């Protein structure tokens, strides 16, 4: 009997030790760790550029003031690439493209080559370079015919998302009509991977636009640096030989990249048209980068 009592006592002692150990293991700490009690500093959020309603109204007034009393009509559209912020002035204007359509034609040639899974031929490359870099009309005409004229351009433009561009009749590629907003859509197809034209084609067209001869590098290039540009100019008989002057391109200003399209018609002289286009481009870029607005 004594042996049984001793055995029972040993069991009770072992149980007590186990309970004590278990209790020690699960006991809550008397104080929270210092690291857990420290609240991490909030991260500084990057600010996104904005373009408010009041800024838009101020920009519109500035353009009105400048253009009031000047001959002709002007339309301008801009889009900031990284944010998608945009602005348009005189959006109802539809005017002849003159030579800015050469960018559109070259893109149509590239789309056709892409569909055929081939690179441009040496002849196509030579014509494209002459059409963009020095605005050679014969080169543009040859490319226009190679894509099937107006029908070929219309087909390409449907893929590129253009809405307001109507190809010129017959061989009159320069009589193609367009809007500033449509030219922004065309430029967007050169800067976005979501468009139908592949990376190599987009890079090629932008390279050509970046190497336009200096005497033809006016226009949107006045708004910033590193411009990739194509201009068009034409005295139109239907307007009494008044000037159509257009400029489209990609520029950088204040560390941001902008798509710009400025179209004008019925200008008194080529020089007047260039001055109006450049002033409008500089005014718009200044407003978007929150600089001073020229009046």
C-alpha positions in Angstrom: 0.0 0.0 0.0 2.8 2.4 0.8 4.3 1.6 -2.6 1.0 2.6 -4.3 0.9 5.9 -2.3 4.4 6.7 -3.3 3.6 5.9 -7.0 0.6 8.1 -6.9 2.6 11.0 -5.4 5.2 10.7 -8.1 2.5 10.9 -10.8 1.0 14.0 -9.2 4.4 15.7 -9.0 5.2 15.0 -12.6 1.8 16.4 -13.6 2.4 19.5 -11.6 5.7 20.0 -13.3 4.2 19.6 -16.7 1.4 22.1 -15.9 3.8 24.6 -14.6 5.9 24.3 -17.7 2.9 24.6 -20.0 1.7 27.7 -18.1 5.1 29.4 -18.4 5.1 28.7 -22.2 1.8 30.4 -22.9 2.1 33.3 -20.5 1.5 36.7 -22.3 4.4 39.1 -22.2 4.1 41.8 -19.6 5.0 44.5 -22.1 4.7 44.8 -25.9 8.0 44.6 -27.8 9.4 48.1 -28.6 9.5 47.4 -32.4 5.8 46.5 -32.5 4.9 49.6 -30.6 6.6 51.9 -33.2 4.3 53.3 -35.9 6.2 53.4 -39.3 6.4 56.7 -40.9 4.0 57.1 -43.8 5.5 57.1 -47.3 5.3 60.3 -49.3 3.0 59.8 -52.2 4.1 61.0 -55.7 2.0 63.9 -56.9 0.2 63.6 -60.2 0.2 66.6 -62.5 -3.3 68.1 -63.0 -4.9 70.6 -65.3 -7.8 72.2 -63.6 -10.9 73.8 -65.1 -9.6 77.3 -64.2 -6.3 76.6 -65.8 -8.1 75.5 -69.0 -10.2 78.6 -69.0 -7.1 80.8 -68.5 -5.4 79.0 -71.4 -8.4 79.5 -73.7 -8.6 83.2 -72.9 -4.8 83.5 -73.6 -5.2 81.9 -77.0 -8.3 84.1 -77.8 -6.4 87.2 -76.9 -3.5 86.3 -79.2 -5.5 85.2 -82.2 -8.1 88.0 -82.0 -7.6 90.2 -85.0 -5.1 87.9 -86.7 -6.2 86.5 -90.1 -7.3 82.9 -90.4 -8.2 80.1 -88.1 -6.2 77.9 -85.8 -6.8 74.6 -83.9 -4.5 73.0 -81.4 -4.6 69.8 -79.4 -2.2 68.5 -76.8 -1.8 65.3 -74.7 0.6 64.7 -71.9 1.9 61.1 -72.5 2.3 59.8 -68.9 -0.9 61.1 -67.4 -3.2 61.4 -70.5 -4.1 65.0 -69.6 -5.3 66.8 -72.7 -6.6 70.0 -74.1 -8.1 71.2 -77.4 -8.8 74.6 -78.8 -10.7 75.3 -82.1 -11.6 71.6 -82.3 -14.2 72.1 -85.1 -11.5 73.1 -87.7 -11.0 70.6 -90.5 -8.3 71.7 -92.9 -5.9 70.2 -95.5 -3.0 68.3 -94.1 -0.5 69.5 -96.7 2.8 67.6 -95.9 2.0 66.4 -92.3 0.1 63.5 -94.0 3.4 62.1 -95.0 3.7 60.6 -91.5 0.4 59.0 -91.9 1.4 57.6 -95.3 4.7 56.1 -94.0 2.8 54.5 -91.1 0.4 52.9 -93.6 3.4 51.5 -95.6 4.8 50.1 -92.3 1.5 48.5 -91.4 1.3 46.8 -94.8 4.9 45.5 -94.4 4.1 44.3 -90.9 1.0 42.4 -92.2 3.3 40.7 -94.7 5.8 39.9 -92.0 8.7 41.6 -93.7 10.9 44.6 -93.3 10.7 47.6 -95.6 12.5 47.2 -98.9 15.5 49.5 -99.6 13.3 51.5 -102.0 10.5 51.9 -99.4 13.1 53.0 -96.8 14.7 55.5 -99.2 11.3 57.0 -100.1 10.2 57.2 -96.4 13.4 59.0 -95.4 13.0 61.5 -98.2 9.3 62.0 -97.5 9.8 62.8 -93.8 13.3 64.3 -93.5 13.1 66.7 -96.4 9.4 66.6 -97.2 10.0 65.3 -100.7 6.7 65.4 -102.6 7.7 62.8 -105.2 8.7 60.3 -102.6 5.3 60.8 -100.8 3.5 60.3 -104.1 5.3 57.1 -104.8 4.4 55.8 -101.3 0.8 57.0 -101.7 0.4 54.9 -104.8 2.1 51.9 -103.2 -0.5 51.7 -100.5 -3.4 52.1 -102.9 -4.0 55.8 -102.6 -6.9 57.2 -100.6 -8.4 53.8 -100.1 -5.2 52.4 -98.6 -4.8 55.4 -96.3 -8.4 55.1 -95.1 -7.9 51.4 -94.3 -4.8 52.2 -92.3 -6.4 55.1 -90.5 -9.3 52.9 -89.4 -6.8 50.6 -87.7 -4.9 53.6 -86.2 -8.1 54.9 -84.6 -8.5 58.1 -86.7 -12.0 59.5 -86.9 -11.9 62.9 -88.8 -9.3 62.3 -91.5 -10.6 62.1 -95.1 -8.0 61.1 -97.8 -7.6 63.5 -100.7 -9.0 62.5 -104.1 -6.9 60.7 -106.7 -3.3 61.5 -106.3 -3.9 64.6 -104.2 -2.6 63.3 -100.9 -1.9 66.8 -99.7 -5.6 67.6 -99.9 -6.4 65.0 -97.3 -8.4 66.8 -94.5 -8.0 66.2 -90.8 -8.5 67.6 -87.3 -5.9 68.4 -84.6 -7.5 65.8 -82.4 -7.0 63.1 -85.1 -3.4 64.1 -85.4 -3.0 63.5 -81.7 -4.5 60.0 -82.2 -1.9 59.4 -84.9 0.9 60.5 -82.6 -0.5 58.4 -79.8 -0.1 55.4 -82.2 3.6 56.2 -82.3 4.0 56.3 -78.5 1.7 53.5 -77.2 2.4 49.8 -77.4 -1.4 49.3 -77.5 -1.6 50.5 -81.2 -1.5 48.3 -84.3 2.0 49.4 -85.3 4.8 47.3 -83.7 7.7 48.7 -81.7 10.3 48.7 -84.6 7.8 50.6 -86.8 7.1 53.2 -84.2 10.7 53.7 -83.4 11.5 54.1 -87.1 9.0 56.8 -87.8 10.0 58.7 -84.6 13.6 58.4 -85.7 12.8 60.0 -89.1 10.8 62.8 -87.4 13.7 63.5 -85.1 16.0 64.0 -88.1 13.9 66.5 -90.1 16.3 69.1 -91.8 16.8 72.1 -89.6 15.0 74.6 -91.9 11.9 72.4 -91.6 12.1 71.9 -87.8 9.9 74.8 -86.8 6.4 74.5 -85.3 5.8 72.3 -82.3 9.5 72.2 -81.6 9.2 75.7 -80.2 7.3 74.2 -77.2 10.2 72.2 -75.9 13.3 70.1 -76.6 14.2 66.9 -78.5 11.3 67.5 -80.9 10.2 64.8 -83.3 8.3 66.8 -85.8 6.6 67.0 -89.2 5.3 70.2 -90.7 3.1 71.0 -93.7 2.6 74.3 -95.6 0.5 75.1 -98.6 -1.0 78.3 -100.3 -4.5 77.2 -101.2 -6.2 78.4 -104.3 -9.6 78.0 -102.8 -8.6 80.4 -100.0 -7.3 83.0 -102.4 -3.8 81.6 -102.0 -3.8 82.3 -98.3 -1.6 79.8 -96.3 -2.4 76.5 -94.6 0.4 75.9 -92.0 0.4 72.8 -89.9 2.7 71.2 -87.4 2.6 67.9 -85.5 5.1 66.2 -83.2 6.4 64.9 -79.9 8.3 67.3 -77.6 9.7 67.3 -74.0 9.2 70.2 -71.6 9.8 70.3 -67.8 10.6 66.6 -67.8 7.3 65.7 -69.4 6.5 64.4 -72.9 3.8 66.0 -74.9 2.0 65.2 -78.2 1.2 68.4 -80.0 -0.8 69.1 -83.2 -1.4 72.7 -84.4 -3.4 73.3 -87.6 -4.0 76.7 -89.2 -5.5 78.0 -92.5 -6.1 81.3 -94.3 -2.9 82.9 -92.9 -1.7 86.0 -94.7 1.9 84.6 -95.3 3.8 81.5 -94.5 5.8 83.4 -91.9 2.5 84.6 -90.2 1.3 81.0 -90.1 4.5 79.7 -88.5 4.5 82.4 -85.9 0.9 81.7 -84.9 1.5 77.9 -84.7 4.6 78.4 -82.6 3.1 80.9 -80.3 0.1 78.6 -79.7 2.4 75.6 -79.0 4.5 77.5 -76.5 1.5 78.9 -74.8 -0.1 75.5 -74.3 3.1 73.9 -73.1 3.7 76.7 -70.6 0.2 76.2 -69.2 0.6 72.5 -68.8 4.0 72.9 -67.0 2.5 75.7 -64.8 4.8 78.3 -66.2 3.9 81.7 -67.3 1.3 82.1 -70.1 2.2 84.4 -72.9 -0.4 86.9 -74.1 
